[in-house]
Amino acid sequence: MDFTITYTPAPDEVARAFGQGLRRQLGALRVALPAILVLLGAACAVMGAIGLAAGMFAGAVVFPVALTWAIRRVVRRQLAYLCVPTTLRLTSEGYECRTDQYTTTLNWSMFGNIVTTPEFWLFFIGKQCTAFLPRRAFDADQQAALDTFFAARRSSGTSVT
């Protein structure tokens, strides 16, 4: 496998990719914190601390909205660096991403998890989403080759979902 493509990521595409990555990265927090706040709110209500209980319940409702807002804000700050003409070179050893501002080269072995979605391939180092490839940047044959390559990595021990 050896593909070289040039494309320009769209701002909404970058936001969706990293939004999906961060949602997966923060999945446990997104569920656990509101659940804990609801349980604490119920305990406060049973003990008669109605004001504190209401605050806990409100926090459980507001937290997911605030987290989504924070994710979007972080991604928006990065758009100027990410939404520029980009050249990707993918080989069986790794991938290289080049723009006028930066060059990043990573071996596939760096990624502990590669998540396949209908729109992207999301790359994780540890639990952190570090990169993505948009499917739209590749033709159908290249997409099929990448899907096969990532599936082979899964069978060799790298987690790909």
Rosetta blueprint (number, residue, H / E / L):
1 M L
2 D E
3 F E
4 T E
5 I E
6 T E
7 Y E
8 T L
9 P L
10 A L
11 P H
12 D H
13 E H
14 V H
15 A H
16 R H
17 A H
18 F H
19 G H
20 Q H
21 G H
22 L H
23 R H
24 R H
25 Q H
26 L L
27 G H
28 A H
29 L H
30 R H
31 V H
32 A H
33 L H
34 P H
35 A H
36 I H
37 L H
38 V H
39 L H
40 L H
41 G H
42 A H
43 A H
44 C H
45 A H
46 V H
47 M L
48 G L
49 A L
50 I H
51 G H
52 L H
53 A H
54 A H
55 G H
56 M H
57 F H
58 A H
59 G H
60 A H
61 V H
62 V H
63 F H
64 P H
65 V H
66 A H
67 L H
68 T H
69 W H
70 A H
71 I H
72 R H
73 R H
74 V H
75 V H
76 R H
77 R H
78 Q H
79 L H
80 A H
81 Y H
82 L H
83 C L
84 V L
85 P L
86 T E
87 T E
88 L E
89 R E
90 L E
91 T E
92 S L
93 E L
94 G E
95 Y E
96 E E
97 C E
98 R E
99 T L
100 D L
101 Q L
102 Y L
103 T E
104 T E
105 T E
106 L E
107 N E
108 W H
109 S H
110 M H
111 F L
112 G L
113 N E
114 I E
115 V E
116 T E
117 T L
118 P L
119 E L
120 F E
121 W E
122 L E
123 F E
124 F E
125 I E
126 G L
127 K L
128 Q E
129 C E
130 T E
131 A E
132 F E
133 L E
134 P E
135 R H
136 R H
137 A H
138 F L
139 D L
140 A H
141 D H
142 Q H
143 Q H
144 A H
145 A H
146 L H
147 D H
148 T H
149 F H
150 F H
151 A H
152 A H
153 R H
154 R H
155 S H
156 S L
157 G L
158 T L
159 S E
160 V E
161 T L
